Amino acid sequence: RWQEMVTRSALALKMLTSHQHGSIAAAATFGLPEELGGERNWDYRASWIRDASFSMYALMRLGYVEEAKHFTHWVGRCVEHSHDDRSHLQVMYRLDSSTELHETELLNLSGYANSRPVRIGNDAWRQTQLDIYGELMDAIYLANKYGEAISQRGWQHVVNMINYVCDHWQQPDAGIWEMRGEPEHFLHSRLMCWVALDRALRLGLKRSLPMPYERWDRERSAIRADIWQNFWNPELGHFTATRGGRFLDASMLLMPLVRFVGATDPDWIATLDAIKVQLVSDGLVRRYNISETPADALKGGEGSFAACSFWYVECLARAGRVHEAHFEFEKLLSYANPLGLYAEEFTPHGMALGNMPQALTHLALISAAFFLNRKLSGEVT
C-alpha cells in the first residue's frame, strides 16, 4: 500500500543526502515561516544529528544500506572535528562536517509573506540537546545489524560518547524542539539517553565488544526509574513533558516507537488519549501548547507539526486502533503537494508551513506507512 508515496519520500531523503559527504540536510530551504508574518523562521540547510539518524532508519528499512554506511563515516568525521573532547557532539554540523553555523539576520529581505527576520545559519548548534545521542546510537545499532560491522575506532567513539551520556543525562537541556528559553529537564531527552545506553549495550553484547557493562547497565536502569518516578503525574494519570510538570509534548509519541514502553500499556494509552485531547485537531498534531511552555521564549504561534502527525498514526496502529490510524493516515497523504512533498508544518486546513521538503516529515511517513501496512495485512498482531 502507498508504494508511490513511500517512494517519493525515499527520493526526497535521497535528494537531501550529500553524495560527497554522506550527510543529510534537514531541508532544502531557509526562512520559510512556521507562522505567516511571524518570527519563527529558520535555516535548515545543515545536517542535524537527530534528523539524519532518523533518516538512516527509514532508508535502512527500505534496503538502502550504503547510505547508512556513508552516514556513519560522516558522523566519525564530525567527532574528529568537535571542539571539545571527542565524546561530545554538536546538535548539527555543516554538510561537510565542519562545525560553525553562526546565525545572521538578513535585514534587507522582507521574507516570505513579510515574515521577518530572515535568518541564515542557526545558533542551535551551540545548544545542549541530550536526545541526539539516542537517535544516533539507534542508527549505529541498526547500521551494524543490517550493514557492516563497526570498526575498532568507531566503537571507541561510541564508548566515549556513552560515557558522556552517563555523566550528563541528569542535566537540563534545550530539548528536541531547540527551545530558546531556559534549559529544562525534558522527558524526551531522558528517553533518548535511555535509548543511547540500551542500544550501546545491545551492540556491545552482540559483537562481544569491550565496554564498562556494569556502569552502563546501572545508568540505563537509573534513567528508566527517573522517568517513571519524575515524569509520571499520578494526579493527571499520564506522563508529562517535563520533570514534575503538567503539560504534554508530542515528542512523547516516540516512547513506544523506541520500545521504552509497550504500545498497549495502560499508562501509555492514558498518555496517548491525553495527547489526543490536548494536542490533536482533525488528525493534525501540535508539538506543544505554546502558552504552557515557558522554555519556548518566542513570540507568535506555529502550525501543526507534520512529523508528529505521522508519529501519532503509528502510535494508533501499534495500540491496536487500526481503523482510526488508517483514516488519519489517508487524510495526511491528501495534504502532500502535487510532487508528494511535505514541509515542516501544516495550517489548520492542511496547507504547508515552514521549510521543505522536510526530512523529518518524510521519514516519519515511511515509518508509519511501513507499520500500518503490516498491521492491515495481518503480519503483526
C-alpha atoms as a printed R data frame, in Angstrom:
    type eleno elety resid chain resno      x      y      z
1   ATOM     1    CA   ARG     A     1  0.000  0.000  0.000
2   ATOM     2    CA   TRP     A     2  1.015  3.616 -0.609
3   ATOM     3    CA   GLN     A     3  4.080  2.495 -2.562
4   ATOM     4    CA   GLU     A     4  4.163  5.672 -4.630
5   ATOM     5    CA   MET     A     5  4.109  7.966 -1.588
6   ATOM     6    CA   VAL     A     6  6.753  5.918  0.222
7   ATOM     7    CA   THR     A     7  8.944  6.001 -2.885
8   ATOM     8    CA   ARG     A     8  8.504  9.765 -3.201
9   ATOM     9    CA   SER     A     9  9.529 10.171  0.430
10  ATOM    10    CA   ALA     A    10 12.581  7.940 -0.072
11  ATOM    11    CA   LEU     A    11 13.545 10.017 -3.118
12  ATOM    12    CA   ALA     A    12 13.198 13.199 -1.075
13  ATOM    13    CA   LEU     A    13 15.538 11.800  1.592
14  ATOM    14    CA   LYS     A    14 17.967 10.668 -1.100
15  ATOM    15    CA   MET     A    15 17.954 14.116 -2.721
16  ATOM    16    CA   LEU     A    16 18.707 15.703  0.663
17  ATOM    17    CA   THR     A    17 21.715 13.387  1.053
18  ATOM    18    CA   SER     A    18 25.175 14.634  0.113
19  ATOM    19    CA   HIS     A    19 26.810 12.139 -2.236
20  ATOM    20    CA   GLN     A    20 30.179 13.694 -1.465
21  ATOM    21    CA   HIS     A    21 29.958 13.733  2.328
22  ATOM    22    CA   GLY     A    22 27.225 11.262  3.357
23  ATOM    23    CA   SER     A    23 25.367 13.876  5.426
24  ATOM    24    CA   ILE     A    24 21.637 14.602  5.147
25  ATOM    25    CA   ALA     A    25 20.224 18.137  5.138
26  ATOM    26    CA   ALA     A    26 17.202 18.762  7.361
27  ATOM    27    CA   ALA     A    27 15.520 20.630  4.495
28  ATOM    28    CA   ALA     A    28 16.462 22.345  1.258
29  ATOM    29    CA   THR     A    29 15.306 25.844  2.200
30  ATOM    30    CA   PHE     A    30 15.672 28.625  4.755
31  ATOM    31    CA   GLY     A    31 13.401 31.402  6.016
32  ATOM    32    CA   LEU     A    32 10.042 29.813  5.176
33  ATOM    33    CA   PRO     A    33  7.863 30.719  8.176
34  ATOM    34    CA   GLU     A    34  6.134 28.470 10.688
35  ATOM    35    CA   GLU     A    35  3.533 31.236 11.004
36  ATOM    36    CA   LEU     A    36  2.791 33.717  8.223
37  ATOM    37    CA   GLY     A    37  4.140 37.092  9.303
38  ATOM    38    CA   GLY     A    38  5.807 35.552 12.374
39  ATOM    39    CA   GLU     A    39  9.396 35.367 13.614
40  ATOM    40    CA   ARG     A    40  9.835 31.585 13.682
41  ATOM    41    CA   ASN     A    41 11.906 31.455 10.511
42  ATOM    42    CA   TRP     A    42 14.987 29.244 10.478
43  ATOM    43    CA   ASP     A    43 17.734 27.984  8.214
44  ATOM    44    CA   TYR     A    44 17.541 24.199  7.800
45  ATOM    45    CA   ARG     A    45 20.287 23.767  5.193
46  ATOM    46    CA   ALA     A    46 22.515 21.819  7.563
47  ATOM    47    CA   SER     A    47 22.675 18.277  8.901
48  ATOM    48    CA   TRP     A    48 21.087 17.679 12.297
49  ATOM    49    CA   ILE     A    49 22.400 14.573 14.023
50  ATOM    50    CA   ARG     A    50 18.839 13.750 15.110
51  ATOM    51    CA   ASP     A    51 17.097 14.143 11.745
52  ATOM    52    CA   ALA     A    52 19.875 12.421  9.810
53  ATOM    53    CA   SER     A    53 19.866  9.475 12.238
54  ATOM    54    CA   PHE     A    54 16.114  9.043 11.864
55  ATOM    55    CA   SER     A    55 16.546  9.264  8.086
56  ATOM    56    CA   MET     A    56 19.060  6.425  8.161
57  ATOM    57    CA   TYR     A    57 16.498  4.314  9.997
58  ATOM    58    CA   ALA     A    58 13.896  4.970  7.293
59  ATOM    59    CA   LEU     A    59 16.322  4.303  4.424
60  ATOM    60    CA   MET     A    60 17.607  1.090  6.011
61  ATOM    61    CA   ARG     A    61 14.032 -0.148  6.329
62  ATOM    62    CA   LEU     A    62 13.801  0.195  2.562
63  ATOM    63    CA   GLY     A    63 17.119 -1.566  1.974
64  ATOM    64    CA   TYR     A    64 19.434  1.410  1.336
65  ATOM    65    CA   VAL     A    65 22.351  0.244  3.492
66  ATOM    66    CA   GLU     A    66 25.059  2.088  1.539
67  ATOM    67    CA   GLU     A    67 23.596  5.401  2.677
68  ATOM    68    CA   ALA     A    68 23.794  4.185  6.259
69  ATOM    69    CA   LYS     A    69 27.452  3.284  5.826
70  ATOM    70    CA   HIS     A    70 28.311  6.693  4.367
71  ATOM    71    CA   PHE     A    71 26.398  8.442  7.143
72  ATOM    72    CA   THR     A    72 28.291  6.644  9.916
73  ATOM    73    CA   HIS     A    73 31.550  7.659  8.242
74  ATOM    74    CA   TRP     A    74 30.327 11.274  8.168
75  ATOM    75    CA   VAL     A    75 29.496 11.123 11.883
76  ATOM    76    CA   GLY     A    76 33.010  9.887 12.542
77  ATOM    77    CA   ARG     A    77 34.395 12.965 10.814
78  ATOM    78    CA   CYS     A    78 32.070 15.156 12.904
79  ATOM    79    CA   VAL     A    79 33.523 13.601 16.043
80  ATOM    80    CA   GLU     A    80 37.032 14.306 14.800
81  ATOM    81    CA   HIS     A    81 36.093 17.965 14.166
82  ATOM    82    CA   SER     A    82 34.469 18.527 17.569
83  ATOM    83    CA   HIS     A    83 35.905 21.458 19.541
84  ATOM    84    CA   ASP     A    84 35.611 19.759 22.940
85  ATOM    85    CA   ASP     A    85 36.704 16.279 23.906
86  ATOM    86    CA   ARG     A    86 35.566 13.838 21.265
87  ATOM    87    CA   SER     A    87 32.765 12.374 23.356
88  ATOM    88    CA   HIS     A    88 30.617 15.489 22.923
89  ATOM    89    CA   LEU     A    89 28.693 16.062 19.713
90  ATOM    90    CA   GLN     A    90 27.067 19.224 18.414
91  ATOM    91    CA   VAL     A    91 23.377 19.271 17.599
92  ATOM    92    CA   MET     A    92 24.142 19.957 13.932
93  ATOM    93    CA   TYR     A    93 27.011 20.351 11.509
94  ATOM    94    CA   ARG     A    94 27.553 21.742  8.058
95  ATOM    95    CA   LEU     A    95 27.143 19.192  5.297
96  ATOM    96    CA   ASP     A    96 30.919 18.830  5.055
97  ATOM    97    CA   SER     A    97 31.076 18.097  8.851
98  ATOM    98    CA   SER     A    98 32.565 21.499  9.729
99  ATOM    99    CA   THR     A    99 31.270 22.918 12.980
100 ATOM   100    CA   GLU     A   100 30.287 26.594 12.976
101 ATOM   101    CA   LEU     A   101 26.884 27.780 11.732
102 ATOM   102    CA   HIS     A   102 26.700 31.334 13.050
103 ATOM   103    CA   GLU     A   103 23.197 32.806 12.805
104 ATOM   104    CA   THR     A   104 22.793 36.077 10.888
105 ATOM   105    CA   GLU     A   105 19.692 38.144 10.160
106 ATOM   106    CA   LEU     A   106 19.359 39.458  6.598
107 ATOM   107    CA   LEU     A   107 17.705 42.792  7.326
108 ATOM   108    CA   ASN     A   108 17.468 43.790  3.651
109 ATOM   109    CA   LEU     A   109 14.991 40.970  2.911
110 ATOM   110    CA   SER     A   110 11.268 41.177  3.634
111 ATOM   111    CA   GLY     A   111 10.809 37.416  3.898
112 ATOM   112    CA   TYR     A   112  8.048 35.152  2.639
113 ATOM   113    CA   ALA     A   113  4.676 36.835  3.321
114 ATOM   114    CA   ASN     A   114  6.603 39.552  5.218
115 ATOM   115    CA   SER     A   115  7.762 37.020  7.800
116 ATOM   116    CA   ARG     A   116 10.789 38.545  9.484
117 ATOM   117    CA   PRO     A   117 13.586 38.231 10.354
118 ATOM   118    CA   VAL     A   118 15.112 36.156  7.566
119 ATOM   119    CA   ARG     A   119 17.943 34.149  9.096
120 ATOM   120    CA   ILE     A   120 20.855 32.187  7.684
121 ATOM   121    CA   GLY     A   121 22.885 29.911  9.895
122 ATOM   122    CA   ASN     A   122 21.382 28.535 13.084
123 ATOM   123    CA   ASP     A   123 22.555 29.252 16.614
124 ATOM   124    CA   ALA     A   124 21.044 25.991 17.838
125 ATOM   125    CA   TRP     A   125 24.451 24.493 17.021
126 ATOM   126    CA   ARG     A   126 25.608 25.949 20.344
127 ATOM   127    CA   GLN     A   127 22.843 24.286 22.374
128 ATOM   128    CA   THR     A   128 22.977 21.171 24.501
129 ATOM   129    CA   GLN     A   129 20.398 18.639 23.312
130 ATOM   130    CA   LEU     A   130 20.982 15.345 25.036
131 ATOM   131    CA   ASP     A   131 18.488 13.406 22.930
132 ATOM   132    CA   ILE     A   132 20.811 13.358 19.905
133 ATOM   133    CA   TYR     A   133 22.893 10.567 21.444
134 ATOM   134    CA   GLY     A   134 19.906  8.237 21.495
135 ATOM   135    CA   GLU     A   135 18.905  8.863 17.900
136 ATOM   136    CA   LEU     A   136 22.488  8.472 16.741
137 ATOM   137    CA   MET     A   137 23.105  5.295 18.757
138 ATOM   138    CA   ASP     A   138 19.895  3.757 17.423
139 ATOM   139    CA   ALA     A   139 21.086  4.443 13.863
140 ATOM   140    CA   ILE     A   140 24.534  2.970 14.616
141 ATOM   141    CA   TYR     A   141 22.926 -0.120 16.124
142 ATOM   142    CA   LEU     A   142 20.733 -0.642 13.055
143 ATOM   143    CA   ALA     A   143 23.608  0.047 10.657
144 ATOM   144    CA   ASN     A   144 25.538 -2.749 12.382
145 ATOM   145    CA   LYS     A   145 22.538 -5.038 12.268
146 ATOM   146    CA   TYR     A   146 21.863 -4.598  8.554
147 ATOM   147    CA   GLY     A   147 25.187 -3.320  7.223
148 ATOM   148    CA   GLU     A   148 28.889 -3.520  8.003
149 ATOM   149    CA   ALA     A   149 30.315 -4.191 11.469
150 ATOM   150    CA   ILE     A   150 31.561 -1.225 13.468
151 ATOM   151    CA   SER     A   151 35.306 -0.556 13.356
152 ATOM   152    CA   GLN     A   152 37.553 -0.519 16.412
153 ATOM   153    CA   ARG     A   153 37.967  3.250 16.160
154 ATOM   154    CA   GLY     A   154 34.225  3.666 15.665
155 ATOM   155    CA   TRP     A   155 33.497  1.607 18.779
156 ATOM   156    CA   GLN     A   156 35.932  3.725 20.790
157 ATOM   157    CA   HIS     A   157 33.982  6.809 19.711
158 ATOM   158    CA   VAL     A   158 30.812  5.058 20.898
159 ATOM   159    CA   VAL     A   159 32.372  4.209 24.282
160 ATOM   160    CA   ASN     A   160 33.449  7.835 24.779
161 ATOM   161    CA   MET     A   161 30.013  9.080 23.743
162 ATOM   162    CA   ILE     A   162 28.103  6.712 26.049
163 ATOM   163    CA   ASN     A   163 30.367  7.583 28.968
164 ATOM   164    CA   TYR     A   164 29.489 11.226 28.274
165 ATOM   165    CA   VAL     A   165 25.777 10.310 28.424
166 ATOM   166    CA   CYS     A   166 26.358  8.543 31.756
167 ATOM   167    CA   ASP     A   167 27.943 11.714 33.136
168 ATOM   168    CA   HIS     A   168 25.372 14.209 31.809
169 ATOM   169    CA   TRP     A   169 21.912 12.616 31.429
170 ATOM   170    CA   GLN     A   170 20.632 14.306 34.600
171 ATOM   171    CA   GLN     A   171 21.293 17.850 33.399
172 ATOM   172    CA   PRO     A   172 18.652 20.124 31.804
173 ATOM   173    CA   ASP     A   173 18.894 20.938 28.095
174 ATOM   174    CA   ALA     A   174 17.166 22.725 25.209
175 ATOM   175    CA   GLY     A   175 15.245 19.631 24.160
176 ATOM   176    CA   ILE     A   176 14.296 18.249 20.760
177 ATOM   177    CA   TRP     A   177 12.481 21.462 19.777
178 ATOM   178    CA   GLU     A   178 15.537 23.654 20.433
179 ATOM   179    CA   MET     A   179 13.861 25.891 22.985
180 ATOM   180    CA   ARG     A   180 15.475 29.311 23.255
181 ATOM   181    CA   GLY     A   181 14.425 29.905 26.852
182 ATOM   182    CA   GLU     A   182 15.967 28.466 29.996
183 ATOM   183    CA   PRO     A   183 17.019 24.774 29.798
184 ATOM   184    CA   GLU     A   184 14.637 22.254 31.377
185 ATOM   185    CA   HIS     A   185 14.501 18.572 32.234
186 ATOM   186    CA   PHE     A   186 12.587 17.163 29.244
187 ATOM   187    CA   LEU     A   187 11.119 13.676 29.108
188 ATOM   188    CA   HIS     A   188 12.199 13.203 25.502
189 ATOM   189    CA   SER     A   189 15.829 13.946 26.355
190 ATOM   190    CA   ARG     A   190 15.733 11.424 29.221
191 ATOM   191    CA   LEU     A   191 14.070  8.888 26.952
192 ATOM   192    CA   MET     A   192 16.753  9.187 24.299
193 ATOM   193    CA   CYS     A   193 19.554  8.952 26.850
194 ATOM   194    CA   TRP     A   194 17.979  5.638 27.846
195 ATOM   195    CA   VAL     A   195 17.921  4.623 24.157
196 ATOM   196    CA   ALA     A   196 21.623  5.521 23.801
197 ATOM   197    CA   LEU     A   197 22.599  3.250 26.679
198 ATOM   198    CA   ASP     A   198 20.203  0.479 25.682
199 ATOM   199    CA   ARG     A   199 21.413  0.267 22.073
200 ATOM   200    CA   ALA     A   200 25.082  0.554 23.065
201 ATOM   201    CA   LEU     A   201 24.681 -2.352 25.493
202 ATOM   202    CA   ARG     A   202 22.877 -4.431 22.875
203 ATOM   203    CA   LEU     A   203 25.531 -3.731 20.253
204 ATOM   204    CA   GLY     A   204 28.400 -4.400 22.634
205 ATOM   205    CA   LEU     A   205 26.955 -7.738 23.710
206 ATOM   206    CA   LYS     A   206 26.082 -8.769 20.161
207 ATOM   207    CA   ARG     A   207 29.594 -8.032 18.863
208 ATOM   208    CA   SER     A   208 31.430 -9.072 22.069
209 ATOM   209    CA   LEU     A   209 32.970 -5.612 22.285
210 ATOM   210    CA   PRO     A   210 34.774 -4.273 25.380
211 ATOM   211    CA   MET     A   211 32.705 -1.865 27.471
212 ATOM   212    CA   PRO     A   212 32.069 -0.871 31.100
213 ATOM   213    CA   TYR     A   213 28.958 -3.067 31.172
214 ATOM   214    CA   GLU     A   214 28.066 -2.651 34.850
215 ATOM   215    CA   ARG     A   215 28.216  1.129 34.715
216 ATOM   216    CA   TRP     A   216 26.161  1.387 31.525
217 ATOM   217    CA   ASP     A   217 23.561 -1.090 32.775
218 ATOM   218    CA   ARG     A   218 23.312  0.758 36.106
219 ATOM   219    CA   GLU     A   219 22.803  4.119 34.393
220 ATOM   220    CA   ARG     A   220 20.244  2.669 31.972
221 ATOM   221    CA   SER     A   221 18.216  1.391 34.930
222 ATOM   222    CA   ALA     A   222 18.602  4.738 36.726
223 ATOM   223    CA   ILE     A   223 17.211  6.646 33.737
224 ATOM   224    CA   ARG     A   224 14.247  4.304 33.475
225 ATOM   225    CA   ALA     A   225 13.488  4.730 37.173
226 ATOM   226    CA   ASP     A   226 13.851  8.523 36.862
227 ATOM   227    CA   ILE     A   227 11.313  8.676 34.035
228 ATOM   228    CA   TRP     A   228  8.721  6.648 35.924
229 ATOM   229    CA   GLN     A   229  9.267  8.500 39.200
230 ATOM   230    CA   ASN     A   230  9.574 12.089 37.982
231 ATOM   231    CA   PHE     A   231  7.767 12.301 34.620
232 ATOM   232    CA   TRP     A   232  4.648 10.323 35.510
233 ATOM   233    CA   ASN     A   233  1.992 12.577 37.049
234 ATOM   234    CA   PRO     A   234 -0.288 10.433 39.280
235 ATOM   235    CA   GLU     A   235 -2.785 13.269 39.676
236 ATOM   236    CA   LEU     A   236 -3.281 13.635 35.916
237 ATOM   237    CA   GLY     A   237 -2.805  9.940 35.188
238 ATOM   238    CA   HIS     A   238 -0.321 10.313 32.333
239 ATOM   239    CA   PHE     A   239  3.290 11.155 31.534
240 ATOM   240    CA   THR     A   240  4.274 14.807 31.258
241 ATOM   241    CA   ALA     A   241  6.820 16.575 29.060
242 ATOM   242    CA   THR     A   242  8.999 17.952 31.873
243 ATOM   243    CA   ARG     A   243 10.108 16.715 35.283
244 ATOM   244    CA   GLY     A   244  7.323 17.297 37.779
245 ATOM   245    CA   GLY     A   245  5.365 19.188 35.104
246 ATOM   246    CA   ARG     A   246  1.784 19.097 33.869
247 ATOM   247    CA   PHE     A   247  1.881 19.817 30.139
248 ATOM   248    CA   LEU     A   248  2.236 17.462 27.173
249 ATOM   249    CA   ASP     A   249  4.599 17.357 24.227
250 ATOM   250    CA   ALA     A   250  4.153 15.389 21.006
251 ATOM   251    CA   SER     A   251  7.734 14.118 21.188
252 ATOM   252    CA   MET     A   252  6.350 11.790 23.872
253 ATOM   253    CA   LEU     A   253  4.806  9.819 20.980
254 ATOM   254    CA   LEU     A   254  8.235  8.265 20.473
255 ATOM   255    CA   MET     A   255  8.049  6.404 23.802
256 ATOM   256    CA   PRO     A   256  6.526  3.211 22.341
257 ATOM   257    CA   LEU     A   257  8.291  3.641 18.986
258 ATOM   258    CA   VAL     A   258 11.714  3.307 20.650
259 ATOM   259    CA   ARG     A   259 10.383  0.427 22.800
260 ATOM   260    CA   PHE     A   260 10.660  2.135 26.160
261 ATOM   261    CA   VAL     A   261  7.044  1.329 26.978
262 ATOM   262    CA   GLY     A   262  4.628 -1.145 25.435
263 ATOM   263    CA   ALA     A   263  2.311  0.332 22.813
264 ATOM   264    CA   THR     A   264 -0.715 -1.117 24.662
265 ATOM   265    CA   ASP     A   265  0.485 -0.448 28.219
266 ATOM   266    CA   PRO     A   266 -2.450  1.170 30.078
267 ATOM   267    CA   ASP     A   267 -0.256  4.028 31.332
268 ATOM   268    CA   TRP     A   268  0.891  4.747 27.793
269 ATOM   269    CA   ILE     A   269 -2.679  4.540 26.428
270 ATOM   270    CA   ALA     A   270 -3.726  7.117 29.025
271 ATOM   271    CA   THR     A   271 -0.911  9.382 27.794
272 ATOM   272    CA   LEU     A   272 -1.891  8.830 24.156
273 ATOM   273    CA   ASP     A   273 -5.503  9.732 24.971
274 ATOM   274    CA   ALA     A   274 -4.342 12.908 26.753
275 ATOM   275    CA   ILE     A   275 -2.269 13.905 23.720
276 ATOM   276    CA   LYS     A   276 -5.319 13.341 21.517
277 ATOM   277    CA   VAL     A   277 -7.425 15.651 23.668
278 ATOM   278    CA   GLN     A   278 -4.871 18.418 24.156
279 ATOM   279    CA   LEU     A   279 -2.674 18.451 21.051
280 ATOM   280    CA   VAL     A   280 -4.613 16.818 18.179
281 ATOM   281    CA   SER     A   281 -7.111 18.621 15.971
282 ATOM   282    CA   ASP     A   282 -8.611 16.798 12.985
283 ATOM   283    CA   GLY     A   283 -5.625 14.445 12.931
284 ATOM   284    CA   LEU     A   284 -3.048 17.267 12.920
285 ATOM   285    CA   VAL     A   285 -0.748 17.290 15.944
286 ATOM   286    CA   ARG     A   286  0.815 20.348 17.565
287 ATOM   287    CA   ARG     A   287  4.242 19.933 19.165
288 ATOM   288    CA   TYR     A   288  3.034 21.533 22.408
289 ATOM   289    CA   ASN     A   289  0.765 24.314 23.640
290 ATOM   290    CA   ILE     A   290  2.944 27.415 23.462
291 ATOM   291    CA   SER     A   291  1.121 29.169 26.316
292 ATOM   292    CA   GLU     A   292  2.038 26.278 28.662
293 ATOM   293    CA   THR     A   293  5.709 26.115 27.688
294 ATOM   294    CA   PRO     A   294  7.881 28.836 29.274
295 ATOM   295    CA   ALA     A   295 11.038 27.476 27.630
296 ATOM   296    CA   ASP     A   296  9.655 28.394 24.189
297 ATOM   297    CA   ALA     A   297 10.530 32.101 24.714
298 ATOM   298    CA   LEU     A   298  9.467 33.217 21.207
299 ATOM   299    CA   LYS     A   299  6.608 35.424 20.086
300 ATOM   300    CA   GLY     A   300  3.675 34.261 17.999
301 ATOM   301    CA   GLY     A   301  2.458 30.789 17.135
302 ATOM   302    CA   GLU     A   302  3.095 27.970 14.698
303 ATOM   303    CA   GLY     A   303  1.256 25.277 12.775
304 ATOM   304    CA   SER     A   304  0.745 21.598 13.473
305 ATOM   305    CA   PHE     A   305  3.915 19.544 13.170
306 ATOM   306    CA   ALA     A   306  3.867 17.111 10.253
307 ATOM   307    CA   ALA     A   307  6.279 14.524 11.680
308 ATOM   308    CA   CYS     A   308  4.336 14.388 14.951
309 ATOM   309    CA   SER     A   309  1.150 13.748 12.960
310 ATOM   310    CA   PHE     A   310  2.722 10.682 11.337
311 ATOM   311    CA   TRP     A   311  4.124  9.527 14.703
312 ATOM   312    CA   TYR     A   312  0.566  9.758 16.038
313 ATOM   313    CA   VAL     A   313 -0.682  7.499 13.237
314 ATOM   314    CA   GLU     A   314  1.957  4.882 14.053
315 ATOM   315    CA   CYS     A   315  1.137  5.051 17.762
316 ATOM   316    CA   LEU     A   316 -2.555  4.485 16.998
317 ATOM   317    CA   ALA     A   317 -1.707  1.490 14.820
318 ATOM   318    CA   ARG     A   318  0.614 -0.006 17.445
319 ATOM   319    CA   ALA     A   319 -2.078  0.497 20.088
320 ATOM   320    CA   GLY     A   320 -4.489 -1.583 18.002
321 ATOM   321    CA   ARG     A   321 -6.583  1.352 16.824
322 ATOM   322    CA   VAL     A   322 -6.010  0.383 13.216
323 ATOM   323    CA   HIS     A   323 -9.140  1.850 11.623
324 ATOM   324    CA   GLU     A   324 -8.501  5.224 13.245
325 ATOM   325    CA   ALA     A   325 -4.844  5.113 12.206
326 ATOM   326    CA   HIS     A   326 -5.798  4.228  8.626
327 ATOM   327    CA   PHE     A   327 -8.296  7.075  8.420
328 ATOM   328    CA   GLU     A   328 -5.860  9.659  9.774
329 ATOM   329    CA   PHE     A   329 -3.029  8.415  7.554
330 ATOM   330    CA   GLU     A   330 -5.088  8.699  4.370
331 ATOM   331    CA   LYS     A   331 -6.046 12.229  5.369
332 ATOM   332    CA   LEU     A   332 -2.399 13.186  5.909
333 ATOM   333    CA   LEU     A   333 -1.493 11.793  2.487
334 ATOM   334    CA   SER     A   334 -4.011 14.164  0.914
335 ATOM   335    CA   TYR     A   335 -2.060 17.140  2.318
336 ATOM   336    CA   ALA     A   336  1.067 16.426  0.242
337 ATOM   337    CA   ASN     A   337  1.823 18.816 -2.597
338 ATOM   338    CA   PRO     A   338  1.460 17.587 -6.222
339 ATOM   339    CA   LEU     A   339  5.017 16.176 -6.087
340 ATOM   340    CA   GLY     A   340  4.308 14.179 -2.948
341 ATOM   341    CA   LEU     A   341  6.432 16.504 -0.795
342 ATOM   342    CA   TYR     A   342  5.817 17.874  2.698
343 ATOM   343    CA   ALA     A   343  7.009 20.889  4.610
344 ATOM   344    CA   GLU     A   344  7.679 21.013  8.340
345 ATOM   345    CA   GLU     A   345  4.182 22.027  9.462
346 ATOM   346    CA   PHE     A   346  0.531 22.334  8.432
347 ATOM   347    CA   THR     A   347 -2.000 25.125  8.737
348 ATOM   348    CA   PRO     A   348 -5.361 24.049 10.241
349 ATOM   349    CA   HIS     A   349 -6.501 23.463  6.637
350 ATOM   350    CA   GLY     A   350 -3.536 21.245  5.764
351 ATOM   351    CA   MET     A   351 -1.535 23.825  3.812
352 ATOM   352    CA   ALA     A   352  2.258 23.884  4.073
353 ATOM   353    CA   LEU     A   353  4.207 25.957  6.607
354 ATOM   354    CA   GLY     A   354  7.948 26.051  7.262
355 ATOM   355    CA   ASN     A   355 10.919 24.769  5.307
356 ATOM   356    CA   MET     A   356 10.586 21.990  2.745
357 ATOM   357    CA   PRO     A   357 10.999 19.263  1.784
358 ATOM   358    CA   GLN     A   358 11.463 18.326  5.423
359 ATOM   359    CA   ALA     A   359 13.466 15.142  6.044
360 ATOM   360    CA   LEU     A   360 11.889 14.513  9.448
361 ATOM   361    CA   THR     A   361  8.384 14.553  7.935
362 ATOM   362    CA   HIS     A   362  9.220 12.137  5.138
363 ATOM   363    CA   LEU     A   363 10.982  9.620  7.342
364 ATOM   364    CA   ALA     A   364  8.019  9.670  9.763
365 ATOM   365    CA   LEU     A   365  5.711  8.992  6.801
366 ATOM   366    CA   ILE     A   366  7.824  5.988  5.749
367 ATOM   367    CA   SER     A   367  7.823  4.550  9.267
368 ATOM   368    CA   ALA     A   368  4.058  4.975  9.697
369 ATOM   369    CA   ALA     A   369  3.298  3.517  6.262
370 ATOM   370    CA   PHE     A   370  5.600  0.553  6.862
371 ATOM   371    CA   PHE     A   371  4.000 -0.454 10.159
372 ATOM   372    CA   LEU     A   372  0.387  0.339  9.213
373 ATOM   373    CA   ASN     A   373  0.730 -1.695  6.031
374 ATOM   374    CA   ARG     A   374  1.951 -4.714  8.038
375 ATOM   375    CA   LYS     A   375 -0.898 -4.238 10.522
376 ATOM   376    CA   LEU     A   376 -3.555 -4.088  7.795
377 ATOM   377    CA   SER     A   377 -2.031 -7.145  6.117
378 ATOM   378    CA   GLY     A   378 -2.161 -9.127  9.342
379 ATOM   379    CA   GLU     A   379  1.641 -9.519  9.503
380 ATOM   380    CA   VAL     A   380  1.693 -8.177 13.087
381 ATOM   381    CA   THR     A   381 -0.947 -8.548 15.776
